[in-house]
Amino acid sequence: AGHRMLELSKNGRIVKVLATKLPDGTRLDGPNDLVMDAKGGIYFTDPQFIFDTPARPGKTVNYLKANGDIIEVISPGDFGMPNGVILSPDGSKLYVNNTYHDANRMSDVENFVIVYDVNDDGTLSNKRRFCHLFLPPSEYDNGTKSTCADGMTMDELGNLYVGTNIGLQIFSPEGKYIGNIHTDTFPVSVCFGGENYDELFMTCWDKIYTIKTNVKGLKYPLGS
């Protein structure tokens, strides 16, 4: 809501302001999710979850380069409502999910996680559907396809974990459905942690859940 991306210390102090504006001079609207690559760059979504008038013409995904330059890699109108974002283990692919698909936010993305190839300059290419997210019964009744997809993470094997309104949906590197971890309330975000990096932590509206896994999480920034 502050229209900026910050780096914080472990005790919550602001280290620096990483980004506030795009190259055309307009401010960031509502930076939401991010992932750091091996070059020191950061991909971040801006789905315009804000409380005032947007400055940008639509929802975007951007790339903050290690030198501080920002480029727009998914432009307004190219994606319904980009929210969660994560990189593959080798950094060659970027996954982006779509939170809402309804009468006001229709797109060709629908209830899919989309994957792009990452180019050497940080731009994206070859947009395609990666996996088909399951929906709650209410969405079928309404005739819409909103998964409320939010935070994502990945394990060392390349399996993708997606927080949605029916739980944490898990998919193989090929986009095949593996299973779902159910929580009493919607898991908004997810990450790996713990002493051996084999615990999932899921933040919900008013709770944090954790579960041990049989695989270790992928560590970001990539190469760390």
C-alpha positions as CSV (number, residue, x, y, z in Angstrom):
1,A,0.0,0.0,0.0
2,G,3.0,2.3,0.3
3,H,3.7,1.9,-3.4
4,R,7.3,0.7,-2.8
5,M,9.4,-2.3,-2.3
6,L,11.6,-2.4,0.9
7,E,14.5,-4.4,2.2
8,L,14.2,-5.0,5.9
9,S,16.6,-6.3,8.5
10,K,15.7,-9.3,10.7
11,N,14.5,-7.0,13.4
12,G,12.2,-5.1,11.1
13,R,14.3,-2.0,10.4
14,I,14.2,-0.6,6.9
15,V,17.6,-1.2,5.3
16,K,16.8,0.5,2.0
17,V,14.0,1.4,-0.5
18,L,14.5,-0.9,-3.5
19,A,11.9,0.5,-5.9
20,T,9.2,3.2,-6.0
21,K,8.8,4.0,-9.7
22,L,8.9,2.4,-13.2
23,P,11.1,3.8,-16.1
24,D,8.3,6.0,-17.4
25,G,8.2,7.8,-14.0
26,T,4.9,6.4,-12.8
27,R,4.9,5.0,-9.3
28,L,4.5,1.3,-8.3
29,D,0.9,0.7,-7.4
30,G,0.9,-2.3,-5.1
31,P,4.0,-4.6,-5.2
32,N,2.8,-7.9,-3.9
33,D,4.9,-11.0,-4.3
34,L,8.5,-11.4,-5.3
35,V,11.3,-13.9,-6.0
36,M,15.1,-13.3,-6.2
37,D,17.2,-14.8,-9.0
38,A,20.9,-15.8,-9.0
39,K,21.9,-12.4,-10.6
40,G,20.6,-10.4,-7.6
41,G,17.6,-9.3,-9.5
42,I,14.0,-9.5,-8.3
43,Y,10.8,-10.4,-10.2
44,F,7.7,-8.9,-8.5
45,T,4.0,-8.7,-9.2
46,D,1.8,-5.6,-9.0
47,P,-1.8,-6.7,-9.0
48,Q,-2.9,-3.2,-7.8
49,F,-4.2,-4.4,-4.4
50,I,-4.3,-0.8,-3.1
51,F,-6.6,1.6,-1.3
52,D,-6.3,4.6,-3.6
53,T,-6.5,5.3,-7.3
54,P,-4.0,3.3,-9.5
55,A,-1.3,5.2,-11.2
56,R,-0.7,2.5,-13.8
57,P,-3.1,1.5,-16.6
58,G,-3.3,-2.1,-15.4
59,K,-1.7,-5.0,-13.5
60,T,1.9,-5.9,-14.3
61,V,4.9,-8.0,-13.5
62,N,8.3,-6.3,-13.3
63,Y,12.0,-7.1,-12.9
64,L,14.3,-5.1,-10.7
65,K,17.8,-5.6,-12.0
66,A,20.8,-5.9,-9.7
67,N,21.9,-2.4,-10.8
68,G,18.6,-0.8,-9.8
69,D,17.0,-0.6,-13.2
70,I,13.4,-1.8,-13.5
71,I,11.8,-3.3,-16.6
72,E,8.2,-4.3,-17.2
73,V,8.1,-8.0,-18.2
74,I,4.3,-8.5,-18.2
75,S,2.3,-5.5,-19.4
76,P,-1.2,-4.3,-18.5
77,G,-3.8,-6.4,-20.2
78,D,-1.5,-9.4,-20.7
79,F,-2.6,-11.1,-17.5
80,G,-5.8,-11.2,-15.5
81,M,-4.5,-10.5,-11.9
82,P,-0.9,-11.7,-11.5
83,N,-0.2,-12.5,-7.8
84,G,2.2,-15.3,-6.9
85,V,5.5,-15.6,-8.6
86,I,8.4,-18.1,-8.3
87,L,11.4,-19.3,-10.3
88,S,12.4,-22.8,-11.3
89,P,15.5,-24.4,-9.7
90,D,17.8,-23.5,-12.6
91,G,16.3,-20.0,-13.0
92,S,15.2,-20.6,-16.6
93,K,11.5,-20.4,-16.0
94,L,9.2,-18.0,-14.2
95,Y,5.8,-19.2,-12.9
96,V,3.0,-16.7,-12.3
97,N,-0.5,-17.4,-11.0
98,N,-3.8,-15.7,-11.5
99,T,-5.9,-14.7,-8.4
100,Y,-9.3,-13.8,-9.9
101,H,-11.1,-14.7,-13.1
102,D,-14.6,-13.2,-13.1
103,A,-16.8,-10.8,-15.0
104,N,-14.5,-7.8,-14.1
105,R,-11.2,-9.6,-14.5
106,M,-11.4,-12.0,-17.5
107,S,-8.3,-13.2,-19.2
108,D,-7.0,-16.2,-21.2
109,V,-5.1,-17.3,-18.0
110,E,-8.3,-18.5,-16.3
111,N,-7.5,-20.9,-13.4
112,F,-4.0,-21.8,-14.6
113,V,-0.5,-21.2,-13.4
114,I,1.4,-19.7,-16.3
115,V,5.1,-20.3,-17.1
116,Y,7.5,-18.2,-19.1
117,D,11.0,-18.7,-20.3
118,V,13.5,-16.3,-18.8
119,N,15.7,-14.5,-21.3
120,D,19.3,-13.4,-20.5
121,D,18.2,-9.8,-20.2
122,G,15.5,-10.7,-17.6
123,T,12.6,-10.4,-20.1
124,L,10.1,-13.2,-20.5
125,S,9.0,-15.2,-23.6
126,N,7.0,-18.2,-24.6
127,K,3.9,-17.7,-22.4
128,R,2.1,-21.0,-21.8
129,R,-0.2,-22.8,-19.4
130,F,1.7,-24.9,-16.8
131,C,-0.9,-26.5,-14.5
132,H,-4.7,-26.4,-14.0
133,L,-5.7,-25.3,-10.5
134,F,-8.7,-26.9,-8.9
135,L,-11.7,-24.7,-7.9
136,P,-14.1,-24.8,-4.9
137,P,-17.7,-25.8,-5.7
138,S,-18.9,-22.2,-5.3
139,E,-16.9,-21.2,-8.4
140,Y,-18.6,-23.8,-10.5
141,D,-22.0,-22.6,-9.2
142,N,-21.1,-19.0,-10.1
143,G,-19.7,-19.9,-13.4
144,T,-16.4,-18.2,-12.6
145,K,-12.9,-19.5,-12.3
146,S,-11.3,-17.6,-9.4
147,T,-8.9,-19.7,-7.4
148,C,-7.6,-16.9,-5.1
149,A,-4.2,-18.2,-6.0
150,D,-1.6,-16.3,-3.9
151,G,1.8,-17.2,-2.6
152,M,3.9,-20.0,-4.2
153,T,7.1,-21.9,-3.4
154,M,9.1,-24.8,-4.8
155,D,11.1,-27.7,-3.5
156,E,14.5,-29.0,-4.7
157,L,12.9,-31.4,-7.1
158,G,11.0,-28.6,-8.9
159,N,7.6,-29.4,-7.5
160,L,5.4,-26.3,-7.3
161,Y,3.3,-25.4,-4.2
162,V,0.4,-22.9,-4.7
163,G,-1.8,-21.4,-2.0
164,T,-5.4,-21.3,-3.1
165,N,-8.9,-21.1,-1.7
166,I,-9.1,-24.9,-1.3
167,G,-5.7,-25.4,0.2
168,L,-2.1,-25.7,-0.9
169,Q,-2.1,-27.4,-4.3
170,I,1.0,-29.2,-5.4
171,F,2.2,-30.0,-8.9
172,S,5.1,-31.9,-10.4
173,P,7.8,-30.2,-12.7
174,E,5.7,-31.4,-15.6
175,G,2.5,-29.7,-14.3
176,K,0.8,-32.9,-13.1
177,Y,-1.3,-32.7,-10.0
178,I,0.3,-34.4,-6.9
179,G,-2.0,-33.5,-4.1
180,N,-3.5,-30.9,-1.8
181,I,-2.6,-29.9,1.8
182,H,-5.8,-28.8,3.5
183,T,-5.9,-26.0,6.1
184,D,-9.0,-24.8,8.0
185,T,-8.5,-21.3,6.5
186,F,-7.1,-20.2,3.1
187,P,-3.3,-20.4,2.9
188,V,-2.3,-17.0,1.6
189,S,1.5,-17.5,1.4
190,V,3.9,-20.4,1.8
191,C,7.6,-21.0,2.2
192,F,10.1,-23.7,3.3
193,G,12.1,-23.4,6.5
194,G,13.2,-25.2,9.6
195,E,16.6,-26.5,10.6
196,N,16.8,-28.9,7.7
197,Y,14.7,-26.8,5.3
198,D,12.1,-29.6,5.2
199,E,9.1,-27.8,6.8
200,L,6.4,-25.9,5.0
201,F,5.1,-22.8,6.7
202,M,1.7,-21.6,5.5
203,T,0.3,-18.2,6.6
204,C,-3.5,-18.0,6.7
205,W,-5.8,-15.1,7.6
206,D,-5.4,-15.6,11.4
207,K,-3.1,-18.6,11.8
208,I,0.2,-20.1,10.7
209,Y,0.4,-23.8,9.9
210,T,3.4,-25.9,9.5
211,I,4.0,-29.5,8.2
212,K,7.1,-31.7,7.8
213,T,7.8,-32.8,4.2
214,N,9.7,-35.6,2.6
215,V,11.6,-33.2,0.4
216,K,13.7,-30.1,1.1
217,G,12.7,-26.7,-0.1
218,L,14.5,-24.8,-2.9
219,K,16.5,-21.9,-1.4
220,Y,16.2,-18.4,-2.7
221,P,18.0,-16.3,-3.9
222,L,18.9,-19.0,-6.4
223,G,22.4,-20.2,-5.9
224,S,22.5,-19.2,-2.3
